[in-house]
Amino acid sequence: MRVSTLLAPIFIIAGVIALSSFYIVDEREKALRLWFGEVTAVIDEPGLNFKVPVLHEIVKYDDRILPLDTQPLEVTMKDNRRFDVDAFARWRITDVVRFRRAIGSGGENSARSRLETILNAELRKVLGDVDSGKLLSADRVGLMNLIRDASRQKAAALGVEIVDVRIKRADLPEQNLEKTFERMRAEREREAADEIARGNEAAQRARAIADRTVVETVSEAQKNSQIIRGEADAKRNAVFAEAFGRDPEFFAFYRSLTAYEKSLKGSNSTLVISPDSEFFDYLKSDSGR
């Protein structure tokens, strides 16, 4: 009875030591086996593994792609416009030994802090070299790729790969929003005034051309009408001359009738002329009355 009582604690201790001598690495993890802080083995295959209790320390790291959400960052663009940029990244640990030596015992939380510093620095550098129009257009994809590649180079020293970088939001700071709107409104008003001035100038040119065309057309028409009228008068006079040459008496009679028609128009026309005037030669009868 006394022997079993004495052996029970020994068996318990032995069982605890035996259980603590084994550890499991999940398929989503990688592990480091440390001997007094020095890396002695990298376990990147899932399964059951052995260690020396107390002497060996097992550190596990996530082997999946991990998120990194940064705090909003104020960035000044090349055209001096400021934006609050909210970005995020996706990263993974590629070299656990280098990661352990660079980050130390801080693990993934310390790595996130270091990566956020790298990402913010590249955001300021890349976005500071371009105008705000590129950030607000389809060119944003190219900018994100530049930030990703530059961050990836620096993150490689930590044993980390930056898989992707995305800009979630790019807004104007609240205190600059109203001033920006006023500046945009002033620019649009200036552009509108320029367009109106150019339109008025074009209208004046078109109106001047139209007026000149009218004057030229009317002058040409008047000239042509004068030519036609002159030609008609010449033909008429030629006809009259020919008629006069053939029968002078009839031509004098025709001209007298025309004079009567023009002079005696109206119902109350009055002429004061001597009765023996030549004007009445063709109104006199053969008896002289």
C-alpha positions in Angstrom: 0.0 0.0 0.0 2.8 2.4 0.9 4.6 1.5 -2.4 1.6 2.3 -4.6 1.1 5.5 -2.7 4.7 6.5 -3.4 4.6 5.5 -7.1 1.4 7.3 -7.9 3.0 10.8 -7.9 5.8 9.4 -10.0 3.4 8.0 -12.6 1.6 11.2 -12.7 4.7 13.3 -13.2 5.9 10.8 -15.8 2.5 11.1 -17.6 2.7 14.8 -17.5 6.2 14.8 -18.9 5.2 12.3 -21.6 2.3 14.4 -22.6 4.3 17.5 -22.7 6.9 15.8 -24.9 4.5 15.8 -27.9 2.9 18.6 -29.8 0.6 18.8 -32.8 1.2 21.2 -35.8 -2.0 22.0 -37.6 -2.1 22.1 -41.4 -2.7 25.8 -41.2 0.4 26.4 -39.2 4.2 26.4 -39.3 6.2 25.9 -36.1 9.7 26.6 -34.8 11.5 24.5 -32.2 13.7 26.6 -30.1 16.5 25.6 -27.8 17.1 28.4 -25.3 15.9 30.9 -27.8 17.9 29.5 -30.8 16.0 27.9 -33.7 16.8 24.2 -34.0 14.1 23.0 -36.3 11.4 24.2 -38.6 8.2 22.1 -38.7 6.2 22.9 -41.8 4.4 19.6 -42.1 1.3 18.9 -40.1 1.2 16.1 -37.6 2.5 14.9 -34.2 6.0 15.9 -33.2 8.4 15.3 -30.2 10.2 17.8 -28.1 12.2 17.8 -24.9 10.0 19.2 -22.1 11.1 22.4 -20.5 14.2 22.7 -22.7 12.5 23.0 -26.0 10.1 25.9 -26.8 7.6 25.5 -29.6 6.4 28.7 -31.4 3.6 28.4 -33.9 2.8 30.8 -36.7 -0.2 31.0 -39.0 0.5 29.9 -42.5 -2.6 31.4 -44.0 -3.0 34.8 -45.8 -3.6 37.3 -43.0 -5.4 40.7 -43.1 -3.9 44.1 -42.3 -6.3 47.0 -41.8 -4.4 50.3 -41.5 -5.6 53.4 -39.7 -6.8 56.3 -42.0 -3.8 58.3 -43.2 -3.8 61.9 -44.4 -1.8 62.1 -47.7 -0.9 65.3 -49.6 -1.0 64.7 -53.4 1.3 66.3 -56.0 -1.3 69.0 -56.7 -1.4 69.9 -53.0 -4.8 68.3 -52.4 -5.1 66.4 -49.1 -7.0 63.1 -48.8 -7.8 60.8 -46.0 -6.7 57.4 -47.4 -8.0 54.2 -45.8 -6.1 51.1 -47.1 -5.7 47.4 -46.3 -3.3 44.7 -47.2 -3.1 40.9 -47.3 0.1 39.2 -46.2 1.6 35.9 -45.2 4.7 34.6 -43.4 7.0 32.9 -46.0 10.2 32.5 -43.9 9.4 31.7 -40.3 13.1 31.7 -39.3 13.7 35.2 -40.7 10.3 36.3 -39.3 11.3 35.1 -35.8 14.7 36.9 -36.0 13.2 40.1 -37.3 10.1 40.3 -35.2 11.3 38.5 -32.1 8.8 37.2 -29.6 6.2 39.8 -30.5 4.7 37.5 -33.1 2.0 38.5 -35.6 0.9 41.6 -33.7 4.3 43.1 -33.8 4.5 42.2 -37.5 1.3 44.0 -38.2 2.7 47.1 -36.6 5.9 46.9 -38.7 3.9 46.2 -41.9 1.6 49.2 -41.2 4.6 51.5 -40.9 6.0 50.2 -44.2 2.6 50.5 -46.0 2.0 54.0 -44.7 5.4 55.1 -45.9 4.8 53.7 -49.4 1.3 55.2 -49.5 2.8 58.7 -48.9 5.6 58.2 -51.3 3.6 56.9 -54.2 0.5 59.1 -53.8 2.7 62.1 -53.2 4.2 61.9 -56.7 0.8 61.9 -58.6 -2.1 64.3 -59.0 -5.4 63.6 -57.2 -7.1 62.8 -60.5 -5.3 59.5 -60.7 -6.4 58.5 -57.2 -10.0 59.1 -58.1 -9.9 57.3 -61.5 -9.2 53.9 -63.0 -5.5 54.7 -62.5 -5.9 53.8 -58.8 -5.3 50.1 -59.7 -1.8 50.9 -61.0 -1.1 53.0 -57.9 -2.1 50.2 -55.6 0.2 47.8 -57.6 3.1 50.2 -57.2 2.5 50.5 -53.4 2.2 46.7 -53.2 5.5 46.1 -55.0 7.4 48.7 -53.0 6.0 47.4 -49.7 6.8 43.8 -50.8 10.5 44.6 -51.2 10.8 46.0 -47.7 8.6 43.4 -46.1 10.8 40.6 -47.5 13.4 41.5 -44.8 10.9 40.4 -42.2 10.2 37.0 -43.8 6.8 38.3 -45.0 5.2 38.5 -48.4 2.7 41.3 -49.2 0.1 39.5 -51.3 -2.1 42.5 -52.1 -2.7 46.1 -51.3 -6.1 47.9 -51.8 -7.3 51.5 -51.2 -10.7 51.2 -49.6 -11.5 54.9 -49.4 -10.0 58.3 -50.4 -11.9 61.3 -49.1 -11.2 64.9 -48.5 -10.6 65.9 -44.9 -13.7 67.4 -43.4 -12.1 70.8 -42.7 -10.9 71.1 -46.3 -14.1 69.8 -47.9 -16.0 73.2 -48.0 -12.9 75.0 -49.3 -12.4 72.4 -52.0 -16.0 72.7 -53.0 -15.7 76.5 -53.2 -12.5 76.2 -55.3 -14.1 73.7 -57.6 -17.2 76.0 -57.9 -14.9 78.9 -58.7 -13.1 76.9 -61.4 -16.3 75.8 -63.0 -17.7 79.3 -63.0 -14.4 80.6 -64.6 -14.7 77.8 -67.2 -18.3 78.7 -67.8 -17.4 82.4 -68.2 -14.6 81.5 -70.7 -17.1 79.4 -72.7 -19.6 82.2 -72.7 -17.0 84.7 -73.8 -15.8 82.3 -76.6 -19.5 81.8 -77.6 -20.1 85.5 -77.7 -17.0 86.0 -79.8 -18.0 83.2 -82.2 -21.6 84.7 -82.4 -20.1 88.2 -83.2 -18.0 86.7 -85.9 -20.9 84.8 -87.4 -23.2 87.8 -87.2 -20.5 90.0 -88.9 -20.1 87.4 -91.6 -23.9 87.2 -92.1 -24.2 91.0 -92.2 -21.4 91.3 -94.7 -23.0 88.5 -96.8 -26.4 90.3 -96.7 -24.8 93.6 -97.8 -22.8 91.8 -100.6 -25.9 89.9 -101.7 -28.2 93.0 -101.7 -25.5 95.0 -103.6 -25.1 92.3 -106.1 -28.9 92.0 -106.5 -29.2 95.7 -106.9 -26.4 95.8 -109.4 -28.0 93.0 -111.4 -31.4 94.6 -111.2 -29.9 97.9 -112.5 -28.2 96.0 -115.3 -31.4 94.2 -116.2 -33.5 97.4 -116.0 -31.0 99.2 -118.1 -31.0 96.4 -120.7 -34.9 96.4 -120.7 -35.0 100.2 -121.0 -32.5 100.0 -123.9 -34.7 97.4 -125.6 -37.8 99.4 -125.0 -36.2 102.5 -126.3 -35.0 100.6 -129.3 -38.5 99.3 -129.9 -39.9 102.8 -129.5 -37.3 104.2 -131.9 -38.0 101.6 -134.5 -41.7 102.2 -134.1 -41.2 106.0 -134.4 -39.1 105.5 -137.5 -41.8 103.5 -139.1 -44.8 105.7 -138.3 -44.0 109.0 -136.5 -47.6 110.0 -136.5 -48.7 106.9 -134.6 -45.8 107.2 -132.2 -46.8 110.8 -131.3 -50.4 109.6 -130.9 -49.3 106.7 -128.6 -47.3 109.1 -126.4 -50.2 111.5 -126.2 -52.5 108.7 -125.0 -49.9 107.7 -122.4 -49.7 111.3 -121.2 -53.5 111.5 -121.0 -53.6 108.3 -118.9 -51.1 109.5 -116.4 -52.5 113.0 -116.2 -56.2 112.2 -115.9 -56.1 109.6 -113.2 -58.7 109.8 -110.5 -62.2 111.0 -110.5 -61.5 114.6 -109.6 -58.4 115.4 -111.7 -58.2 119.0 -112.8 -55.9 120.5 -115.4 -55.6 124.2 -116.1 -54.3 124.5 -119.7 -55.0 126.7 -122.6 -57.6 125.2 -124.9 -55.5 125.6 -127.9 -52.6 123.7 -126.2 -50.9 121.0 -128.2 -51.8 118.7 -125.3 -55.3 118.5 -126.6 -54.5 117.9 -130.3 -55.8 114.4 -130.3 -58.9 115.2 -128.3 -60.2 117.7 -130.8 -62.7 116.6 -133.4 -62.3 117.2 -137.1 -64.7 120.2 -136.8 -62.3 121.8 -134.3 -64.6 121.4 -131.3 
